[in-house]
């Protein structure tokens, strides 16, 4: 486990089983473990009953993420992302925060440089607090 100022790196070791998500589908074929392929198979969110951990993280959107969403995810891209999230998130579990975070994932989840873009929206003090430049 590596703990950084604004995220956590960890390695999970497990026996072969039917699984899919951020780490791929465990079929030995790395070519179908791209973010786009995973989103096509399971969407931007893993169903709560399929989570490996008993407790999920609370979902919240920073003001910077909200600003980024408003500025860079517009028109058809925003509408398509929102529609996907409304399909993925059961109505009984749907909150404004959940839909916003899911929409953000659909708009930027396949962008390896999303953090670089997000940094543009952080104030100098916020960047300092997070330990980012």
PyMOL commands that set and color helices and strands:
alter all, ss='L'
color gray80, all
select helices_A, chain A and resi 30-32+35-42+48-50+63-72+75-88+91-93+96-108+114-119+124-130
alter helices_A, ss='H'
color red, helices_A
select strands_A, chain A and resi 2-3+8-9
alter strands_A, ss='S'
color yellow, strands_A
deselect
rebuild
show_as cartoon
